[in-house]
Amino acid sequence: MAGTSEKPEAEVLRNAVFEAAPHGYLILDPDLTIIDVNQQYLDLTRARREDLVNVAMFEAFPDNPGDPTADGVRNLRASLETARSTGRPHAMAVQKYDIPLRGPGGGFEERYWKPLNTPVLHEGKVVALIHHVRDVTEEMLFRRDQAIRLRSAQRLNDLAFWEYDPSTETIYLSRAFAIMLGLPEREGTLPAPDFFALVHAEDRGALHAAFEQKMSAPEHTSVAFTHRMAQEDGTTRWLSTHGELVRDHRDALPRFVVVSLDITASKEREEMLADTLIERDRLLAQKETLLGEVNHRIKNSLQLVASILNTDARRAGEGEARDRLEAAAARVRAVTSVHEMLYRSNEVTTIAFGDYLRELCGNLASGDAGTAGVEVHCDPAEVKLPADKAIPLALIVNELATNAIKHGLAGVPDGIIKVATGLEAGDLVLDVADNGIGKAEGAERGLGTRIIEGLVGQLGASMSTSSAEPGHRVVIRVPLQIE
């Protein structure tokens, strides 16, 4: 009798242990029909005993038809069949296996399980299967959120984490984010309207829109924006924010896991730099105005000098003194014309030398060359030169043309002077030639020749001359950085 009274007590104990087990258990027959289920499994799946007992496993728990990546049924079936065929337990990796919601509305809830399937043997045959599951959903969602934070952290340093749940209009603040917002140092929730009230009025609409535009987007869609936060002390802070949309299960409303970086210092540096650039541009404009005025005044002063020299030349009468005064006046006019062009142009430090050379040749043709019946042909390259290059070259052209008119082409009918410039290997090449009688052997070096040689040396240039029948040619190569 003692033996018969013990057996029911053991069965009662086993049943009590089965029901009280902290993990979920299903017992299946070899055909994978549910025989029994413990309370923890019912709690985990939000099901009733009558929903599961005597129901085929995969009728009770089908795959989520709304998830194209769902493979829970296939994986679980393979594990159960392995345990059944081998007679040995089979542990599965963590599985995403969404649970059907039983009741109005239906749908599925995203869940993650760590299953272990164990065969029950009797006389060497599998008579049942124990399906043991541990719900790791919270752990997996935490890991997912941590992964989002880590991915965002790769882009930012010194971060503050927060979460925004539009469905409950709640912001979850980390301690660092509370400090960043100028709030009491704490971790917890804040009504979303209170948070958005701290956003600068000009940025609030864009911030709302950034979240609203992503509400229907797929999970892990990125969200990013830069905005200002108004502080109680009247100051403004700039935040750069990055995050991702997440859903706790497929049919749930989204929430946003977000990290923010305080970029106020960078913004202040940008504003200081912008102010500095504005001031620089103002000073440059002022400098250009002043340089333009300087060129204008130099031009006027040189014109006055040239007028005085011309007046003295006319008073000197015919002879060497008059010739020298007129030559000096021509040199002054050559320099004057450079400053005249600098003043007229929008640029105050460089001159379009091609335009200048055409103008200089035109002045020569209408002046001394025209009087002597000499044509002046001009073929310049289009190049900009700084004033310290243009003025010496202008004087050289003036001296070479004047020498040709007064000496090489004197008494020569149909006299021609050709002035050309070109660019060769970083050099400006000035070529001045005439069809006159050439330079006489042993001729004395006059003032014009000495001026040319001095200017060539000033430019760091090289000069070559050649005389042919008829004519004389001078080639000058000026090294420069062409703009």
C-alpha positions in Angstrom: 0.0 0.0 0.0 2.9 2.3 0.8 4.1 1.8 -2.8 0.7 2.6 -4.3 0.3 5.8 -2.2 3.8 7.1 -3.3 3.2 7.0 -7.1 0.5 9.6 -7.2 2.6 11.9 -5.1 5.5 11.7 -7.5 3.2 12.4 -10.5 1.8 15.4 -8.7 5.3 16.6 -7.9 6.4 16.2 -11.5 3.3 18.0 -12.8 4.0 20.8 -10.3 7.6 21.1 -11.3 6.6 21.2 -15.0 4.1 24.0 -14.4 6.5 26.0 -12.2 9.5 25.7 -14.5 10.9 29.2 -15.2 11.3 28.5 -18.9 8.7 27.5 -21.5 8.1 23.8 -22.3 6.0 22.0 -24.9 5.7 18.3 -25.2 5.2 17.0 -28.7 4.3 13.5 -30.0 6.6 12.1 -32.7 4.2 13.6 -35.4 5.0 17.1 -33.9 1.5 17.5 -32.4 1.4 19.3 -29.1 0.6 17.0 -26.2 1.1 19.3 -23.2 2.3 22.8 -22.4 3.4 24.5 -19.2 2.2 27.8 -17.8 5.4 29.7 -18.6 5.1 28.8 -22.3 1.5 30.0 -22.3 2.6 33.2 -20.7 5.4 33.7 -23.2 3.1 33.1 -26.2 0.0 34.8 -24.7 -1.9 31.7 -25.6 -4.5 29.5 -23.8 -4.0 25.8 -23.3 -6.9 24.9 -25.6 -5.2 27.0 -28.3 -2.2 24.6 -28.3 -3.0 21.1 -26.9 -3.8 18.6 -29.7 -2.8 21.1 -32.4 0.0 20.5 -34.8 3.1 22.6 -33.9 3.3 24.6 -37.1 -0.4 25.2 -37.2 -0.3 26.7 -33.8 2.9 28.7 -34.6 3.1 29.5 -38.4 5.7 31.8 -40.0 4.9 35.5 -40.1 3.5 35.9 -43.7 4.4 39.6 -43.5 8.1 39.0 -43.0 9.8 37.8 -46.3 12.8 36.8 -44.3 10.9 34.6 -41.9 12.5 31.1 -41.6 11.4 30.1 -38.0 9.2 27.2 -39.2 11.9 25.7 -41.4 14.6 25.9 -38.8 12.5 24.6 -35.9 11.1 21.7 -38.1 14.7 20.8 -39.0 15.8 20.8 -35.4 12.9 18.7 -34.2 13.3 16.2 -37.0 17.0 15.9 -36.1 16.3 15.2 -32.5 13.6 12.6 -33.5 15.9 10.8 -36.0 19.1 10.8 -33.9 17.5 10.3 -30.5 19.8 13.1 -29.2 19.0 16.7 -28.0 19.5 19.5 -30.6 20.2 23.0 -29.4 19.3 25.8 -31.8 20.9 29.2 -32.3 18.9 32.2 -31.3 15.9 32.3 -33.7 13.6 35.2 -34.7 10.2 33.5 -34.5 7.3 36.0 -34.5 4.3 34.9 -32.4 0.8 35.2 -33.7 -1.4 37.6 -31.7 -4.6 35.7 -30.8 -7.5 38.0 -30.6 -9.0 41.0 -32.3 -6.7 42.5 -34.9 -4.4 39.5 -35.2 -1.0 40.1 -36.5 2.4 39.0 -35.2 4.7 40.1 -32.4 8.5 40.1 -33.0 10.1 37.6 -30.6 13.5 35.9 -30.3 13.9 32.4 -28.8 16.8 30.1 -27.7 15.3 26.6 -28.3 16.5 23.2 -27.1 14.7 20.1 -28.5 15.1 16.9 -26.5 13.8 13.4 -27.5 12.1 11.2 -24.9 13.1 7.6 -25.4 11.3 4.4 -24.3 12.8 1.1 -25.2 15.1 2.8 -27.7 12.3 4.6 -29.5 11.4 8.2 -29.5 8.0 8.5 -28.0 7.9 12.3 -27.4 9.9 15.5 -27.9 10.4 18.2 -25.3 10.6 21.7 -26.9 12.3 23.9 -24.3 12.5 27.7 -25.1 14.1 30.6 -23.4 12.7 34.0 -24.4 15.7 36.3 -25.3 13.7 39.1 -27.0 14.7 41.8 -24.5 18.3 40.8 -24.7 18.3 40.8 -28.5 16.5 44.1 -28.8 19.0 45.6 -26.3 21.9 44.2 -28.4 20.3 45.7 -31.5 19.9 49.1 -29.9 23.5 48.9 -28.7 24.6 48.0 -32.2 22.8 51.1 -33.5 24.5 53.2 -30.9 27.9 51.7 -31.8 27.4 52.3 -35.5 26.5 55.9 -34.8 29.4 56.2 -32.4 31.8 55.5 -35.3 30.7 58.8 -36.8 30.7 60.9 -33.6 32.7 61.4 -30.4 31.6 62.6 -27.0 28.0 61.4 -27.5 24.7 61.7 -25.7 22.2 59.0 -26.2 18.4 59.4 -26.3 15.3 57.7 -27.7 12.1 59.2 -29.1 8.9 57.2 -29.1 6.3 59.1 -31.2 3.5 56.7 -30.2 3.7 57.7 -26.6 5.2 61.2 -27.2 8.1 60.3 -24.9 11.8 61.1 -24.9 14.1 58.8 -23.0 17.0 60.9 -21.8 20.5 59.6 -21.0 22.3 61.5 -18.2 24.6 63.0 -20.8 21.8 64.2 -23.0 20.0 65.8 -20.0 23.2 67.7 -19.3 23.5 68.7 -22.9 20.0 70.2 -22.9 20.8 72.1 -19.7 18.3 70.0 -17.7 18.9 68.5 -14.2 21.5 65.7 -14.3 19.3 62.6 -14.4 18.3 59.6 -16.6 14.7 59.0 -17.4 11.8 60.1 -19.6 10.6 63.6 -20.7 7.4 64.4 -22.5 8.3 65.0 -26.1 6.5 68.4 -26.2 8.8 69.6 -23.4 11.8 68.5 -25.4 10.6 70.1 -28.7 9.9 73.3 -26.7 13.7 73.6 -26.1 14.5 73.3 -29.8 15.2 76.7 -31.4 11.9 78.1 -32.9 13.5 78.3 -36.4 14.6 74.6 -36.3 11.5 73.1 -34.6 9.5 72.5 -37.7 12.4 70.9 -39.6 13.1 68.6 -36.6 9.5 67.4 -36.5 9.5 66.9 -40.2 12.8 64.8 -40.1 11.0 62.3 -37.8 7.6 62.3 -39.5 9.2 61.6 -42.9 10.7 58.4 -41.6 7.7 57.1 -39.7 6.7 54.6 -42.4 10.2 53.8 -43.5 11.8 50.3 -43.1 13.6 49.4 -39.9 17.1 50.7 -39.5 16.4 53.7 -41.8 18.8 56.5 -40.8 17.8 59.9 -39.6 20.2 62.8 -39.4 19.9 66.5 -38.8 21.6 69.5 -37.2 19.6 71.9 -35.0 19.9 74.5 -32.2 18.7 74.2 -28.6 17.7 77.3 -26.7 19.2 77.4 -23.1 17.6 79.0 -20.1 20.5 81.5 -19.8 19.7 82.8 -23.3 22.6 81.0 -25.1 22.2 78.6 -28.0 23.8 75.2 -28.5 24.2 73.4 -31.8 23.6 69.6 -31.9 24.5 67.2 -34.7 22.2 64.2 -34.4 22.3 60.7 -36.0 20.1 57.7 -35.4 18.0 54.9 -36.7 14.3 53.9 -36.8 13.5 50.6 -34.9 10.4 48.6 -34.3 10.0 46.2 -31.4 7.9 44.0 -33.6 6.8 44.3 -37.2 3.4 45.7 -36.6 4.4 48.2 -33.9 4.8 51.9 -34.3 8.4 53.0 -34.7 10.7 54.6 -32.2 14.1 56.3 -32.9 17.3 55.4 -31.2 19.5 58.5 -31.4 22.9 60.0 -30.5 23.7 63.7 -30.4 27.0 65.6 -30.5 27.3 69.1 -29.2 29.0 71.0 -32.1 28.5 74.5 -30.6 32.3 75.1 -30.5 32.7 74.2 -34.1 29.7 76.4 -35.1 31.2 79.3 -33.2 34.5 78.8 -35.0 32.7 78.7 -38.3 30.9 81.9 -37.5 34.2 83.6 -36.4 35.8 82.4 -39.7 32.9 83.7 -41.7 33.2 87.1 -39.9 36.9 87.0 -40.6 36.4 86.3 -44.3 33.8 89.1 -44.5 36.3 91.5 -42.9 39.1 90.3 -45.1 36.9 90.8 -48.2 36.0 94.3 -46.9 39.7 95.2 -46.4 40.6 93.8 -49.8 37.9 95.8 -51.5 39.2 98.9 -49.6 42.7 98.1 -50.6 41.7 97.8 -54.3 39.9 101.1 -54.0 42.9 102.7 -52.5 45.3 101.2 -55.1 42.9 102.4 -57.9 43.1 105.9 -56.5 46.9 105.6 -56.2 47.2 104.6 -59.8 44.9 107.4 -60.8 47.0 109.9 -58.9 50.3 108.5 -60.3 48.8 108.7 -63.8 47.8 112.4 -63.3 51.3 113.2 -61.8 53.1 111.5 -64.7 50.9 113.3 -67.2 51.9 116.5 -65.6 55.6 115.5 -65.9 55.1 114.6 -69.5 53.4 117.9 -70.2 56.2 119.8 -68.6 58.9 117.9 -70.6 57.0 118.6 -73.8 56.7 122.2 -73.0 60.4 122.4 -72.3 61.2 120.6 -75.5 59.2 123.1 -77.5 61.0 126.0 -75.8 64.4 124.4 -76.4 64.2 124.7 -80.2 65.7 122.3 -82.6 68.7 120.2 -81.4 69.9 117.5 -79.0 68.2 119.1 -76.0 64.8 119.0 -77.6 65.3 115.4 -78.8 66.3 114.3 -75.3 63.3 116.1 -73.7 60.9 114.6 -76.2 62.4 111.1 -75.6 62.0 111.6 -71.8 58.4 112.7 -72.3 57.7 109.5 -74.4 59.1 107.3 -71.7 56.9 109.0 -69.1 53.9 108.6 -71.3 54.7 104.8 -71.6 54.6 104.5 -67.8 51.6 106.7 -67.6 49.6 104.5 -70.0 50.2 101.5 -67.7 48.8 103.3 -64.7 45.9 104.6 -66.9 45.0 101.0 -67.8 45.3 99.8 -64.2 43.0 102.6 -63.1 40.4 101.8 -65.8 40.4 98.1 -65.3 38.7 96.2 -62.4 42.1 94.8 -61.4 44.5 97.1 -59.7 47.7 95.0 -59.5 47.7 93.2 -62.9 47.3 94.4 -66.5 46.0 92.8 -69.6 49.3 93.2 -71.5 47.9 92.3 -74.9 45.4 95.1 -74.7 48.0 97.5 -73.4 50.5 96.6 -76.2 47.8 97.3 -78.9 47.1 100.7 -77.3 50.9 101.5 -77.1 51.4 100.6 -80.7 48.4 102.7 -81.7 49.9 105.7 -79.8 53.2 105.1 -81.6 51.5 104.8 -85.0 49.6 108.1 -84.5 52.7 109.8 -83.1 56.3 109.6 -84.1 55.9 106.7 -86.4 53.0 108.3 -88.3 55.0 111.5 -88.7 57.9 109.5 -90.1 55.7 107.5 -92.4 56.3 104.2 -90.6 53.6 101.5 -90.1 53.4 99.7 -86.7 52.1 96.2 -86.7 51.1 94.6 -83.4 50.5 90.9 -82.7 50.4 90.4 -78.9 49.6 87.3 -76.8 46.6 87.6 -74.4 48.3 87.5 -71.0 48.0 89.3 -67.7 51.2 90.7 -66.1 51.8 92.3 -62.8 52.6 96.0 -63.0 56.3 95.5 -62.1 56.6 93.4 -65.3 54.4 95.5 -67.5 56.1 98.8 -66.9 59.6 97.7 -67.8 58.3 95.9 -70.9 56.3 99.0 -71.9 59.5 101.1 -71.7 61.5 98.5 -73.7 58.9 98.5 -76.5 58.9 102.3 -76.5 62.7 102.5 -76.6 63.0 99.9 -79.4 60.3 101.5 -81.5 61.8 105.0 -81.0 65.3 103.8 -81.9 63.9 102.1 -85.0 62.0 105.3 -86.1 64.9 107.7 -85.5 67.8 105.5 -86.7 67.0 102.2 -88.4 64.1 103.5 -90.5 65.4 107.0 -91.1 65.0 107.7 -94.9 63.6 104.3 -95.6 60.4 104.3 -97.6 57.6 102.0 -96.5 59.1 101.4 -93.1 57.5 98.8 -90.9 57.9 98.0 -87.2 56.6 94.6 -86.0 55.9 94.1 -82.3 54.8 90.6 -81.2 54.6 88.7 -77.9 54.2 84.9 -77.3 54.3 82.4 -74.5 57.0 79.7 -74.6 57.8 77.3 -71.8 56.8 79.7 -69.0 58.5 82.7 -70.7 57.0 85.7 -72.3 58.9 86.3 -75.6 58.9 89.9 -76.9 59.9 90.2 -80.5 60.5 93.7 -82.0 61.7 93.9 -85.7 62.0 96.5 -88.4 62.9 96.5 -92.1 65.4 99.3 -91.8 69.1 99.6 -92.5 70.0 97.7 -89.3 72.4 98.7 -86.6 75.7 100.2 -87.8 78.9 98.3 -86.8 80.7 100.0 -84.0 77.9 102.4 -83.3 78.1 104.1 -80.0 75.7 102.8 -77.3 73.2 105.5 -76.7 71.0 106.3 -73.7 68.1 104.2 -75.2 70.3 101.1 -75.5 71.6 101.5 -72.0 68.0 101.9 -70.7 66.9 98.7 -72.5 69.8 96.7 -71.1 69.1 98.0 -67.6 65.4 97.0 -67.9 66.3 93.6 -69.3 68.5 93.0 -66.2 65.7 94.2 -63.9 63.3 91.7 -65.4 65.9 88.8 -65.1 65.4 88.4 -68.8 67.7 87.5 -71.7 68.1 89.5 -74.9 69.4 88.6 -78.4 69.8 90.8 -81.4 70.2 90.1 -85.1 70.7 92.3 -88.1 69.8 91.2 -91.6 69.5 92.9 -95.0 67.2 94.7 -94.5 66.3 95.2 -90.9 67.1 94.7 -87.2 65.5 92.4 -84.7 65.5 92.2 -80.9 64.2 89.2 -79.0 63.7 89.3 -75.2 62.7 86.3 -73.1 61.1 87.2 -69.7 60.7 84.3 -67.2 57.4 84.7 -65.3 54.5 82.8 -63.7 51.7 83.3 -66.2 48.2 83.9 -64.7 
